[in-house]
Amino acid sequence: MDYAEYDQNHCNIVESSLKAIISYYNSHNHEEKRSILLCLDRYLDPYYQYKLSYKNQIFEWLQNEFQNTQDLKIKEDIFDLIDYYSEIRIPNYERDDYGNLVQIN
């Protein structure tokens, strides 16, 4: 089973700055990358009404990371954050009828 979870430490990082998020993400393993992305889900979801002043920069970074990562689970997590919480559409990718991220031409 593949899942992610986050704790107060992850929340503190997200609340701190984009630089802190990127530093943490770049210096940790697959599971911790997924954990910080899951934590970002909470802060980007309008339901929770968090107001991150660097939200637009987060999406710019996520777009860049989406293009650069080869890790499918990370790519899926990033795709969902961008798809659910921004007006940005990632060209040539979509979810199929089974929920899988697929590249389209």
Rosetta blueprint (number, residue, H / E / L):
1 M L
2 D L
3 Y L
4 A L
5 E L
6 Y L
7 D L
8 Q H
9 N H
10 H H
11 C H
12 N H
13 I H
14 V H
15 E H
16 S H
17 S L
18 L H
19 K H
20 A H
21 I H
22 I H
23 S H
24 Y H
25 Y H
26 N H
27 S L
28 H L
29 N L
30 H H
31 E H
32 E H
33 K H
34 R H
35 S H
36 I H
37 L H
38 L H
39 C H
40 L H
41 D H
42 R H
43 Y H
44 L H
45 D L
46 P H
47 Y H
48 Y H
49 Q L
50 Y L
51 K L
52 L L
53 S L
54 Y L
55 K H
56 N H
57 Q H
58 I H
59 F H
60 E H
61 W H
62 L H
63 Q H
64 N H
65 E H
66 F H
67 Q H
68 N H
69 T L
70 Q L
71 D L
72 L H
73 K H
74 I H
75 K H
76 E H
77 D H
78 I H
79 F H
80 D H
81 L H
82 I H
83 D H
84 Y H
85 Y H
86 S L
87 E L
88 I L
89 R L
90 I L
91 P L
92 N L
93 Y E
94 E E
95 R E
96 D L
97 D L
98 Y L
99 G L
100 N L
101 L E
102 V E
103 Q E
104 I L
105 N L
